[in-house]
Amino acid sequence: MRWLSVAVLLLGTITCLSDASFALDREQLSADRISSLRSKRMVGGSLTKSVPWQTMVYLSENILDGGFAGGALIAEQWVLTAGRNLFVRKSPSDTKGKEPLIPKIYLGISKRTHANASTEVAVQKVFLHPGFQNTSEWDNDLALIKLKDPVKFSESVMPIPLPEIGDNEEEKEGERGIIAGWGWGSLFTPAPILKFLSLPVRSCKAQILASTPNVGDKQFCTGPSGYEENVCFGDAGGAIAFLNTHTNTVYAAGILSFDKACSVKKHAVYTKISAYLPWIHSVMRGDSQEFPARRASLLIRMYLQQQ
């Protein structure tokens, strides 16, 4: 099956570890036994030694004080995450008119205990999407975080590319992407070690409940794994990665917005990165509001001089 080849290639950069909670060799277990264990172990998921673009966006250890979530390193000085991750309380009534908080950023870690001074990188500024929660709790749920200094890339710290022309696996029903996080497990506690899941793209525009986002063209969904595993509280902001098998390149297709799927809701909802590339690039370029008009005016004058 095609999704299997995608998962295998993606997992070339993700080294699996055995689950310390059970200390079991999966190869010696029956399929039924593995299934029963996975339901106890994001909800579920496999442990991973490294997802080099994975970032921890940290406000507090306590979820009541903002908690911590995921993010994606997309350049040597930039992290992309969900806008809601920069607020203690996430609803429009709590964010409207409020300035986003400056989080702590940790790179190159797998264990949560490694989120310390040695792995922290200083933040220079945060950029919340100007349309964040304009019409609902879930629209334009993106933020860019500029780091104070460029980070040095290594085996454990590496950016993930943004989508390019032809990168559209997230639009194909059944295609699988990889997402990682330290989100809650079935015991309602965050994962001590980074986990990942391979989740299939699912159509969801006509299947969303009142308690979940109204999915539009700038979003897409995934369903649970074959073991009914799913993302959960604390996974928001993480990037779901796909492999373009035509170019053999990995790219970040979406940033997890609705992370309340857990074992209750069917769908996780992502902000589609390709729909926001103009905004992302303008922020990273350092455009001010007058720059577009100045560029257009300059080019028009140059055209006229050539007539």
C-alpha positions as a LaTeX table, in Angstrom:
\begin{tabular}{lrrr}
\hline
Residue & $x$ (\AA) & $y$ (\AA) & $z$ (\AA) \\
\hline
Met1 & 0.00 & 0.00 & 0.00 \\
Arg2 & 1.20 & 3.49 & $-0.83$ \\
Trp3 & 0.78 & 4.89 & 2.69 \\
Leu4 & 3.13 & 2.21 & 3.99 \\
Ser5 & 5.93 & 3.32 & 1.68 \\
Val6 & 5.34 & 6.90 & 2.74 \\
Ala7 & 5.53 & 5.97 & 6.40 \\
Val8 & 8.71 & 3.96 & 5.89 \\
Leu9 & 10.48 & 6.80 & 4.11 \\
Leu10 & 9.34 & 9.37 & 6.63 \\
Leu11 & 10.48 & 7.19 & 9.47 \\
Gly12 & 13.98 & 7.25 & 8.02 \\
Thr13 & 14.46 & 10.43 & 10.02 \\
Ile14 & 12.54 & 9.19 & 13.06 \\
Thr15 & 14.20 & 6.49 & 15.16 \\
Cys16 & 11.72 & 4.46 & 17.20 \\
Leu17 & 12.36 & 3.45 & 20.79 \\
Ser18 & 10.61 & 0.78 & 22.81 \\
Asp19 & 7.93 & 2.04 & 25.19 \\
Ala20 & 9.57 & 2.47 & 28.58 \\
Ser21 & 6.22 & 2.10 & 30.29 \\
Phe22 & 6.02 & $-1.55$ & 29.30 \\
Ala23 & 9.61 & $-2.46$ & 28.36 \\
Leu24 & 8.42 & $-5.02$ & 25.85 \\
Asp25 & 9.87 & $-6.31$ & 22.62 \\
Arg26 & 7.09 & $-5.89$ & 20.08 \\
Glu27 & 8.49 & $-8.59$ & 17.84 \\
Gln28 & 7.73 & $-11.16$ & 20.53 \\
Leu29 & 4.11 & $-10.04$ & 20.97 \\
Ser30 & 1.01 & $-11.26$ & 19.18 \\
Ala31 & $-1.03$ & $-8.78$ & 17.15 \\
Asp32 & $-3.82$ & $-8.93$ & 19.73 \\
Arg33 & $-1.40$ & $-8.19$ & 22.55 \\
Ile34 & 0.09 & $-5.21$ & 20.69 \\
Ser35 & $-3.39$ & $-3.86$ & 20.03 \\
Ser36 & $-4.36$ & $-4.08$ & 23.71 \\
Leu37 & $-1.17$ & $-2.29$ & 24.77 \\
Arg38 & $-1.45$ & 0.50 & 22.23 \\
Ser39 & $-4.86$ & 1.44 & 23.59 \\
Lys40 & $-3.12$ & 2.22 & 26.87 \\
Arg41 & $-0.34$ & 4.12 & 25.39 \\
Met42 & $-0.80$ & 12.00 & 21.66 \\
Val43 & $-3.60$ & 8.97 & 22.85 \\
Gly44 & $-1.43$ & 6.06 & 21.81 \\
Gly45 & 1.51 & 6.66 & 19.52 \\
Ser46 & 5.05 & 5.35 & 19.27 \\
Leu47 & 8.02 & 6.76 & 21.12 \\
Thr48 & 10.66 & 8.49 & 19.05 \\
Lys49 & 14.25 & 9.46 & 19.68 \\
Ser50 & 14.20 & 12.51 & 17.46 \\
Val51 & 11.97 & 14.61 & 15.22 \\
Pro52 & 14.52 & 17.31 & 14.39 \\
Trp53 & 11.99 & 20.00 & 13.39 \\
Gln54 & 9.82 & 19.42 & 16.48 \\
Thr55 & 9.75 & 22.39 & 18.83 \\
Met56 & 8.34 & 22.71 & 22.33 \\
Val57 & 6.41 & 25.96 & 22.77 \\
Tyr58 & 6.25 & 26.45 & 26.53 \\
Leu59 & 4.19 & 28.79 & 28.69 \\
Ser60 & 3.92 & 26.68 & 31.82 \\
Glu61 & 4.05 & 23.10 & 33.12 \\
Asn62 & 0.47 & 23.55 & 34.30 \\
Ile63 & $-2.24$ & 23.48 & 31.64 \\
Leu64 & $-4.25$ & 25.99 & 33.67 \\
Asp65 & $-1.42$ & 28.49 & 33.17 \\
Gly66 & $-1.12$ & 27.89 & 29.44 \\
Gly67 & 0.76 & 24.60 & 29.43 \\
Phe68 & 3.09 & 23.61 & 26.61 \\
Ala69 & 2.51 & 22.57 & 23.02 \\
Gly70 & 4.23 & 21.89 & 19.73 \\
Gly71 & 5.77 & 23.93 & 16.96 \\
Ala72 & 7.83 & 23.41 & 13.83 \\
Leu73 & 11.26 & 24.83 & 13.03 \\
Ile74 & 10.93 & 26.09 & 9.44 \\
Ala75 & 14.13 & 28.16 & 9.11 \\
Glu76 & 17.24 & 28.92 & 11.14 \\
Gln77 & 15.46 & 31.75 & 12.96 \\
Trp78 & 11.77 & 30.87 & 12.65 \\
Val79 & 9.23 & 28.59 & 14.34 \\
Leu80 & 5.67 & 28.08 & 13.10 \\
Thr81 & 2.96 & 27.14 & 15.59 \\
Ala82 & $-0.73$ & 27.51 & 16.35 \\
Gly83 & $-1.80$ & 30.98 & 17.43 \\
Arg84 & $-3.72$ & 29.57 & 20.41 \\
Asn85 & $-0.44$ & 28.34 & 21.89 \\
Leu86 & 0.50 & 31.92 & 22.77 \\
Phe87 & $-2.42$ & 32.42 & 25.17 \\
Val88 & $-3.21$ & 30.97 & 28.59 \\
Arg89 & $-6.90$ & 30.67 & 27.73 \\
Lys90 & $-7.69$ & 29.97 & 24.11 \\
Ser91 & $-11.28$ & 31.12 & 23.41 \\
Pro92 & $-12.01$ & 34.36 & 21.51 \\
Ser93 & $-13.43$ & 35.97 & 24.65 \\
Asp94 & $-10.03$ & 35.45 & 26.32 \\
Thr95 & $-7.82$ & 36.41 & 23.37 \\
Lys96 & $-9.74$ & 39.30 & 21.80 \\
Gly97 & $-7.69$ & 42.46 & 22.15 \\
Lys98 & $-4.99$ & 40.66 & 24.14 \\
Glu99 & $-1.33$ & 40.59 & 23.20 \\
Pro100 & 0.12 & 37.10 & 22.66 \\
Leu101 & 2.56 & 35.89 & 25.28 \\
Ile102 & 6.26 & 35.26 & 24.61 \\
Pro103 & 6.84 & 31.54 & 25.11 \\
Lys104 & 9.98 & 29.63 & 25.92 \\
Ile105 & 11.24 & 27.61 & 22.96 \\
Tyr106 & 13.09 & 24.32 & 23.27 \\
Leu107 & 14.76 & 22.57 & 20.33 \\
Gly108 & 16.32 & 19.18 & 19.77 \\
Ile109 & 14.63 & 17.38 & 22.65 \\
Ser110 & 12.70 & 14.15 & 22.99 \\
Lys111 & 12.28 & 13.86 & 26.77 \\
Arg112 & 10.29 & 16.64 & 28.41 \\
Thr113 & 12.85 & 16.72 & 31.22 \\
His114 & 15.39 & 17.93 & 28.65 \\
Ala115 & 13.46 & 21.19 & 28.29 \\
Asn116 & 15.98 & 23.22 & 30.28 \\
Ala117 & 18.44 & 26.08 & 29.93 \\
Ser118 & 20.76 & 24.02 & 27.71 \\
Thr119 & 18.09 & 23.45 & 25.04 \\
Glu120 & 16.22 & 26.76 & 25.32 \\
Val121 & 16.58 & 29.30 & 22.52 \\
Ala122 & 15.76 & 32.96 & 23.10 \\
Val123 & 12.73 & 34.50 & 21.38 \\
Gln124 & 12.98 & 37.92 & 19.75 \\
Lys125 & 9.35 & 38.47 & 18.72 \\
Val126 & 6.07 & 36.70 & 18.03 \\
Phe127 & 3.73 & 37.38 & 15.09 \\
Leu128 & 0.12 & 36.34 & 15.47 \\
His129 & $-1.81$ & 36.02 & 12.22 \\
Pro130 & $-3.81$ & 39.27 & 11.82 \\
Gly131 & $-6.99$ & 37.30 & 11.18 \\
Phe132 & $-6.62$ & 35.03 & 14.22 \\
Gln133 & $-10.10$ & 34.10 & 15.53 \\
Asn134 & $-11.78$ & 36.75 & 13.37 \\
Thr135 & $-14.95$ & 34.74 & 12.91 \\
Ser136 & $-14.50$ & 31.63 & 15.05 \\
Glu137 & $-12.22$ & 30.03 & 17.61 \\
Trp138 & $-10.38$ & 28.08 & 14.93 \\
Asp139 & $-9.83$ & 30.33 & 11.91 \\
Asn140 & $-6.37$ & 31.61 & 10.97 \\
Asp141 & $-4.88$ & 29.69 & 13.89 \\
Leu142 & $-1.22$ & 30.45 & 13.11 \\
Ala143 & 1.68 & 32.30 & 14.67 \\
Leu144 & 5.30 & 32.81 & 13.70 \\
Ile145 & 8.01 & 33.00 & 16.35 \\
Lys146 & 11.25 & 34.76 & 15.49 \\
Leu147 & 14.27 & 33.52 & 17.42 \\
Lys148 & 16.84 & 35.99 & 18.71 \\
Asp149 & 19.73 & 34.23 & 16.97 \\
Pro150 & 19.93 & 31.74 & 14.10 \\
Val151 & 20.18 & 28.16 & 15.36 \\
Lys152 & 22.87 & 25.77 & 14.24 \\
Phe153 & 21.49 & 22.79 & 12.38 \\
Ser154 & 22.47 & 19.30 & 13.42 \\
Glu155 & 21.14 & 15.75 & 13.40 \\
Ser156 & 18.71 & 16.67 & 16.19 \\
Val157 & 17.86 & 20.24 & 15.08 \\
Met158 & 16.78 & 20.58 & 11.47 \\
Pro159 & 14.05 & 22.64 & 9.75 \\
Ile160 & 11.18 & 21.15 & 7.80 \\
Pro161 & 10.43 & 22.70 & 4.38 \\
Leu162 & 7.22 & 24.53 & 3.61 \\
Pro163 & 5.03 & 23.27 & 0.74 \\
Glu164 & 6.06 & 23.92 & $-2.84$ \\
Ile165 & 4.21 & 23.44 & $-6.13$ \\
Gly166 & 3.09 & 19.82 & $-6.34$ \\
Asp167 & 3.11 & 19.26 & $-2.58$ \\
Asn168 & $-0.53$ & 18.35 & $-2.05$ \\
Glu169 & $-0.61$ & 14.94 & $-0.37$ \\
Glu170 & $-2.80$ & 16.41 & 2.37 \\
Glu171 & $-5.58$ & 16.84 & $-0.18$ \\
Lys172 & $-5.72$ & 13.13 & $-1.03$ \\
Glu173 & $-8.09$ & 10.94 & 0.95 \\
Gly174 & $-6.23$ & 8.16 & 2.74 \\
Glu175 & $-2.72$ & 9.57 & 2.37 \\
Arg176 & $-0.81$ & 9.40 & 5.64 \\
Gly177 & 1.22 & 12.04 & 7.40 \\
Ile178 & 3.43 & 11.90 & 10.48 \\
Ile179 & 2.81 & 14.15 & 13.48 \\
Ala180 & 4.65 & 14.20 & 16.81 \\
Gly181 & 3.95 & 15.71 & 20.20 \\
Trp182 & 4.02 & 15.47 & 23.98 \\
Gly183 & 0.22 & 15.56 & 24.23 \\
Trp184 & $-1.97$ & 13.77 & 26.71 \\
Gly185 & $-2.29$ & 10.00 & 26.77 \\
Ser186 & $-5.22$ & 7.87 & 27.89 \\
Leu187 & $-4.43$ & 8.57 & 31.56 \\
Phe188 & $-4.84$ & 12.33 & 30.98 \\
Thr189 & $-1.19$ & 13.09 & 31.56 \\
Pro190 & 1.31 & 14.51 & 29.03 \\
Ala191 & 3.80 & 12.15 & 27.45 \\
Pro192 & 7.24 & 12.23 & 29.13 \\
Ile193 & 8.88 & 11.31 & 25.80 \\
Leu194 & 8.00 & 12.56 & 22.34 \\
Lys195 & 5.58 & 10.32 & 20.44 \\
Phe196 & 4.49 & 10.20 & 16.84 \\
Leu197 & 1.53 & 8.91 & 14.88 \\
Ser198 & 0.88 & 8.08 & 11.25 \\
Leu199 & $-2.61$ & 9.42 & 10.52 \\
Pro200 & $-4.73$ & 9.22 & 7.34 \\
Val201 & $-6.24$ & 12.24 & 5.60 \\
Arg202 & $-10.02$ & 12.20 & 5.96 \\
Ser203 & $-12.70$ & 14.36 & 4.38 \\
Cys204 & $-14.52$ & 16.16 & 7.18 \\
Lys205 & $-16.25$ & 19.29 & 5.87 \\
Ala206 & $-19.70$ & 17.73 & 6.14 \\
Gln207 & $-19.03$ & 15.74 & 9.30 \\
Ile208 & $-17.96$ & 18.32 & 11.88 \\
Leu209 & $-19.96$ & 18.56 & 15.11 \\
Ala210 & $-20.98$ & 21.73 & 16.91 \\
Ser211 & $-18.07$ & 21.35 & 19.34 \\
Thr212 & $-15.45$ & 21.11 & 16.60 \\
Pro213 & $-14.18$ & 23.60 & 13.97 \\
Asn214 & $-16.17$ & 24.58 & 10.92 \\
Val215 & $-13.65$ & 23.30 & 8.40 \\
Gly216 & $-13.07$ & 25.46 & 5.33 \\
Asp217 & $-10.73$ & 25.55 & 2.36 \\
Lys218 & $-7.81$ & 26.66 & 4.54 \\
Gln219 & $-8.00$ & 23.58 & 6.74 \\
Phe220 & $-7.89$ & 19.80 & 6.40 \\
Cys221 & $-8.44$ & 16.80 & 8.64 \\
Thr222 & $-6.96$ & 13.48 & 9.60 \\
Gly223 & $-8.71$ & 10.51 & 11.13 \\
Pro224 & $-7.48$ & 8.13 & 13.84 \\
Ser225 & $-4.94$ & 5.39 & 13.24 \\
Gly226 & $-5.89$ & 1.76 & 12.74 \\
Tyr227 & $-5.64$ & 1.34 & 16.51 \\
Glu228 & $-7.93$ & 4.33 & 17.12 \\
Glu229 & $-4.97$ & 6.42 & 18.28 \\
Asn230 & $-5.18$ & 10.16 & 17.82 \\
Val231 & $-3.69$ & 13.49 & 18.75 \\
Cys232 & $-4.81$ & 14.98 & 22.05 \\
Phe233 & $-4.47$ & 18.03 & 24.33 \\
Gly234 & $-0.98$ & 19.50 & 24.11 \\
Asp235 & $-0.23$ & 18.39 & 20.56 \\
Ala236 & $-1.52$ & 21.63 & 18.97 \\
Gly237 & 1.05 & 23.54 & 16.96 \\
Gly238 & 2.88 & 20.47 & 15.75 \\
Ala239 & 3.44 & 20.09 & 12.02 \\
Ile240 & 2.05 & 17.11 & 10.15 \\
Ala241 & 4.71 & 15.98 & 7.65 \\
Phe242 & 4.07 & 14.30 & 4.31 \\
Leu243 & 6.36 & 12.75 & 1.74 \\
Asn244 & 5.96 & 13.84 & $-1.88$ \\
Thr245 & 6.83 & 10.53 & $-3.54$ \\
His246 & 7.38 & 12.22 & $-6.92$ \\
Thr247 & 10.20 & 14.41 & $-5.58$ \\
Asn248 & 11.13 & 12.27 & $-2.56$ \\
Thr249 & 10.93 & 15.36 & $-0.34$ \\
Val250 & 9.31 & 15.83 & 3.06 \\
Tyr251 & 7.29 & 18.98 & 3.76 \\
Ala252 & 5.05 & 20.42 & 6.48 \\
Ala253 & 1.48 & 20.40 & 5.17 \\
Gly254 & $-0.39$ & 21.67 & 8.20 \\
Ile255 & $-0.18$ & 22.95 & 11.76 \\
Leu256 & $-2.41$ & 21.11 & 14.20 \\
Ser257 & $-5.17$ & 23.41 & 15.44 \\
Phe258 & $-7.95$ & 21.22 & 16.86 \\
Asp259 & $-6.11$ & 18.78 & 19.13 \\
Lys260 & $-9.13$ & 17.64 & 21.13 \\
Ala261 & $-9.73$ & 14.56 & 18.99 \\
Cys262 & $-8.19$ & 12.24 & 21.63 \\
Ser263 & $-10.26$ & 9.04 & 21.72 \\
Val264 & $-13.57$ & 10.92 & 21.59 \\
Lys265 & $-13.71$ & 12.86 & 18.31 \\
Lys266 & $-13.01$ & 11.35 & 14.94 \\
His267 & $-11.07$ & 14.16 & 13.32 \\
Ala268 & $-8.06$ & 16.30 & 14.07 \\
Val269 & $-8.09$ & 19.63 & 12.19 \\
Tyr270 & $-5.03$ & 21.38 & 10.74 \\
Thr271 & $-4.40$ & 24.84 & 9.37 \\
Lys272 & $-3.26$ & 24.28 & 5.77 \\
Ile273 & 0.16 & 25.90 & 5.40 \\
Ser274 & $-0.04$ & 26.31 & 1.62 \\
Ala275 & $-3.00$ & 28.68 & 2.09 \\
Tyr276 & $-0.88$ & 30.97 & 4.27 \\
Leu277 & 2.41 & 31.08 & 2.39 \\
Pro278 & 2.04 & 34.77 & 1.36 \\
Trp279 & 1.62 & 35.80 & 5.00 \\
Ile280 & 4.42 & 33.53 & 6.22 \\
His281 & 6.88 & 34.83 & 3.62 \\
Ser282 & 5.92 & 38.46 & 4.18 \\
Val283 & 6.60 & 38.15 & 7.92 \\
Met284 & 9.88 & 36.36 & 7.37 \\
Arg285 & 10.94 & 39.01 & 4.85 \\
Gly286 & 10.19 & 41.71 & 7.39 \\
Asp287 & 7.65 & 43.49 & 5.18 \\
Ser288 & 5.96 & 46.51 & 6.67 \\
Gln289 & 2.50 & 47.59 & 5.52 \\
Glu290 & 3.80 & 50.06 & 2.94 \\
Phe291 & 6.31 & 47.69 & 1.28 \\
Pro292 & 3.87 & 46.03 & $-1.19$ \\
Ala293 & 2.64 & 49.42 & $-2.48$ \\
Arg294 & 6.20 & 50.71 & $-2.80$ \\
Arg295 & 7.31 & 47.67 & $-4.76$ \\
Ala296 & 4.32 & 47.90 & $-7.10$ \\
Ser297 & 4.89 & 51.62 & $-7.66$ \\
Leu298 & 8.57 & 51.04 & $-8.42$ \\
Leu299 & 7.87 & 48.30 & $-10.94$ \\
Ile300 & 5.17 & 50.35 & $-12.69$ \\
Arg301 & 7.62 & 53.24 & $-13.13$ \\
Met302 & 10.22 & 50.88 & $-14.57$ \\
Tyr303 & 7.68 & 49.42 & $-17.01$ \\
Leu304 & 6.70 & 52.90 & $-18.16$ \\
Gln305 & 10.33 & 53.85 & $-18.75$ \\
Gln306 & 10.67 & 50.97 & $-21.18$ \\
Gln307 & 7.68 & 51.96 & $-23.32$ \\
\hline
\end{tabular}
